[in-house]
Structure formats: C-alpha cells, structure tokens
Amino acid sequence: MFTIPNIITLLNAFFGTLALYSVLSGQTAWLPLLLGISLFADFADGLVARLLKQSSPIGKELDSLADVISFGAVPGAIFYLLLCKTIGIEGLVFEQPQTYLPALGFMITVFSALRLAKFNTDTRQTENFIGLNTPANTIFALGLLLTVENNSFGLVDLLLNLPLLLILISLLSYLLISEIPIISFKFKKFAWKGNEFRLIFLMLAGALLIALPIGLALMSCILLYVLSSLFLMLKR
C-alpha cells in the first residue's frame, strides 16, 4: 500500500483536501499553490510507478479516489462559490430553500466521479482520453475563479452571470462523460516525432501564460485544448 507512487498519490489527496477547504473557507489566495501541488503529484505518481515498475491495481484505484477530491470536489466548490457570489449570498443554509441554487455547482463533482469511474473501466483510454479529463476541467474552473477575483479586463460582471454559469456547469458536465477524443499529455518518449501536437500546444500555452492574466490564460489554454482535440477528431 505504501509504495513511493502511492505515497505521491496520497499527497495529491491531502493537498486536494486543503484546496477544497481553501475554497469553502474563502481563503482562495492559497488555492493555486495547493492545486498546483495536487496536479504535480497526479502527474508524478504514474511516472514514478513506471520508472520503479511499481504499478498496481490498488494504485490505479487510489489515483482515481484522490482525483475525486482534487479534481472533482474542488471544481464543484469553485462553481458553488461563484454561484454564491452571483446571487449575493454567503452560502447554502439548509433551513432556507432560497439558498439552495449554488448547490448546482457540485454537479461538476458528480460528473467528475462518473468520468473517473468510466476511465477506470474503459480500456480504450490507454493512449488518449475519451471525454474531458478532470485535471483540465479543474484548471478551467481555477482560471474562471482567478479571472473573477482579479477582475481581469473588467470581466467580473460578465462572468458572474447566472445563465452563463449554469451553461458552463452543464457543458463541462457533458464534456466530462462525452465520447469526444481528448489528447493526452502522457509522453512515452521525449522526441518531436509522435509528439508534434503536444509540443506545439505546450508552446502556445506558454505564450498564452505570458501574454494574458493568469486566470484568462488558464481558461484559454483549456479552451484551446478542447478545440484542438475536436479539430484532430474531425481531421481523422
């Protein structure tokens, strides 16, 4: 149980839980760092498992359980928080039905859990993903929150819009369990041939991160990621 890859996966779960608390407690300044550690651990556990030849069924299940927290509960909490800001309440109060609407943000959590269960049982997802992966979905949600909190380009009034947020929740929930092929960034070898799309995308993503405020850059990267995957699907 306590192999090095599994310990790294548990770090993903630990820092994901802290990230969830940072959202629900309003201490969102810590969120990028905490999610960044979770994302790094999520990438590193599989890499270390392959290098040390310590892959195991329990490691695979543990990875998805950790991801439900970091990349399921956290983006759900982000949309919950944004909905609370939009309708002008501090949070859900069970004795007050008029405060229930922000709970719809946690539909992202529900569909993330479905997506992870599907991934674990879908043998087609060895090379690329089918449906939007949960880390990418979480990066988009983080970018949306940072854009709102920093009021990048004065977009806060546009983004804190109830119909828009509900549409985003519905669209992201659909993408998580869709049959759309999405490119994976699991490099089997570090060479240009066979990795052309991945490397070009990373260069474009780097340019976006330099040119735009961080929140908008993260949202733009994920939008580019999805659109590029759709383009490749149609091209094939």
QUIURJO-V930281 format. One record per backbone hydrogen bond with DSSP energy under -1.0 kcal/mol. NH is the residue of the N-H (numbers start at 1). CO is the residue of the C=O. E is the energy in kcal/mol with one decimal. If there is no record, write none. Layout:
nh=NH co=CO e=E
nh=NH co=CO e=E
This chain:
nh=7 co=3 e=-2.2
nh=8 co=4 e=-2.1
nh=9 co=5 e=-2.1
nh=10 co=6 e=-2.3
nh=11 co=7 e=-1.6
nh=12 co=8 e=-1.5
nh=13 co=9 e=-1.8
nh=14 co=10 e=-2.6
nh=15 co=11 e=-2.8
nh=16 co=12 e=-2.0
nh=17 co=13 e=-2.0
nh=18 co=14 e=-1.8
nh=19 co=15 e=-2.2
nh=20 co=16 e=-2.3
nh=21 co=17 e=-2.2
nh=22 co=18 e=-2.3
nh=23 co=19 e=-1.6
nh=24 co=20 e=-2.3
nh=25 co=21 e=-2.2
nh=26 co=23 e=-1.2
nh=27 co=22 e=-1.6
nh=30 co=27 e=-1.5
nh=31 co=28 e=-1.1
nh=34 co=30 e=-2.3
nh=35 co=31 e=-2.9
nh=36 co=32 e=-2.1
nh=37 co=33 e=-2.1
nh=38 co=34 e=-1.9
nh=39 co=35 e=-2.9
nh=40 co=36 e=-2.3
nh=41 co=37 e=-2.6
nh=42 co=38 e=-2.5
nh=43 co=39 e=-1.8
nh=44 co=40 e=-2.8
nh=45 co=41 e=-2.4
nh=47 co=43 e=-1.3
nh=48 co=44 e=-3.1
nh=49 co=45 e=-2.3
nh=50 co=46 e=-2.1
nh=51 co=47 e=-2.2
nh=52 co=48 e=-2.8
nh=54 co=49 e=-2.3
nh=60 co=56 e=-1.8
nh=61 co=57 e=-2.2
nh=62 co=58 e=-2.7
nh=63 co=59 e=-2.1
nh=64 co=60 e=-1.5
nh=65 co=61 e=-2.2
nh=66 co=62 e=-2.4
nh=67 co=63 e=-2.1
nh=68 co=64 e=-1.9
nh=70 co=66 e=-2.3
nh=71 co=67 e=-2.7
nh=73 co=68 e=-2.4
nh=74 co=69 e=-1.7
nh=76 co=72 e=-1.4
nh=77 co=73 e=-2.4
nh=78 co=74 e=-2.2
nh=79 co=75 e=-2.3
nh=80 co=76 e=-2.2
nh=81 co=77 e=-2.6
nh=82 co=78 e=-2.4
nh=83 co=79 e=-2.4
nh=84 co=80 e=-2.2
nh=85 co=81 e=-2.3
nh=86 co=82 e=-2.1
nh=87 co=83 e=-2.3
nh=89 co=84 e=-2.2
nh=96 co=93 e=-2.2
nh=99 co=96 e=-2.4
nh=100 co=97 e=-1.9
nh=103 co=100 e=-2.0
nh=104 co=101 e=-2.3
nh=105 co=102 e=-2.1
nh=106 co=103 e=-1.7
nh=107 co=104 e=-2.0
nh=108 co=105 e=-1.5
nh=110 co=106 e=-1.8
nh=111 co=107 e=-2.6
nh=112 co=108 e=-1.9
nh=113 co=109 e=-2.2
nh=114 co=110 e=-1.9
nh=115 co=111 e=-2.4
nh=116 co=112 e=-2.4
nh=117 co=113 e=-2.2
nh=118 co=114 e=-2.5
nh=119 co=115 e=-2.4
nh=120 co=116 e=-2.0
nh=125 co=122 e=-1.3
nh=129 co=182 e=-2.7
nh=131 co=180 e=-3.5
nh=132 co=175 e=-2.6
nh=137 co=133 e=-1.9
nh=138 co=134 e=-2.2
nh=139 co=135 e=-2.4
nh=140 co=136 e=-2.0
nh=141 co=137 e=-2.0
nh=142 co=138 e=-2.7
nh=143 co=139 e=-2.6
nh=144 co=140 e=-2.3
nh=145 co=141 e=-2.3
nh=146 co=142 e=-2.7
nh=147 co=143 e=-2.2
nh=148 co=144 e=-2.0
nh=149 co=145 e=-2.8
nh=150 co=146 e=-2.2
nh=152 co=147 e=-1.6
nh=154 co=151 e=-2.2
nh=155 co=152 e=-1.7
nh=159 co=155 e=-2.5
nh=160 co=156 e=-2.6
nh=161 co=159 e=-2.3
nh=165 co=161 e=-2.6
nh=166 co=162 e=-2.3
nh=167 co=163 e=-2.3
nh=168 co=164 e=-2.6
nh=169 co=165 e=-2.5
nh=170 co=166 e=-2.2
nh=171 co=167 e=-3.0
nh=172 co=168 e=-3.0
nh=173 co=169 e=-2.1
nh=174 co=170 e=-2.1
nh=175 co=171 e=-2.7
nh=176 co=172 e=-2.1
nh=182 co=129 e=-2.7
nh=187 co=185 e=-1.1
nh=191 co=189 e=-1.4
nh=195 co=192 e=-1.9
nh=199 co=195 e=-2.7
nh=200 co=196 e=-2.6
nh=201 co=197 e=-2.7
nh=202 co=198 e=-2.2
nh=203 co=199 e=-1.9
nh=204 co=200 e=-2.4
nh=205 co=201 e=-3.0
nh=206 co=202 e=-2.2
nh=207 co=203 e=-2.0
nh=208 co=204 e=-2.3
nh=209 co=205 e=-2.3
nh=210 co=206 e=-1.4
nh=211 co=207 e=-2.4
nh=212 co=208 e=-2.4
nh=217 co=213 e=-2.7
nh=218 co=214 e=-2.3
nh=219 co=215 e=-2.1
nh=220 co=216 e=-2.6
nh=221 co=217 e=-2.4
nh=222 co=218 e=-1.9
nh=223 co=219 e=-2.3
nh=224 co=220 e=-2.8
nh=225 co=221 e=-2.2
nh=226 co=222 e=-2.4
nh=227 co=223 e=-2.6
nh=228 co=224 e=-2.6
nh=229 co=225 e=-1.8
nh=230 co=226 e=-2.3
nh=231 co=227 e=-2.4
nh=232 co=228 e=-2.4
nh=233 co=229 e=-2.2
nh=234 co=230 e=-2.5
nh=235 co=231 e=-2.4
nh=236 co=232 e=-2.1
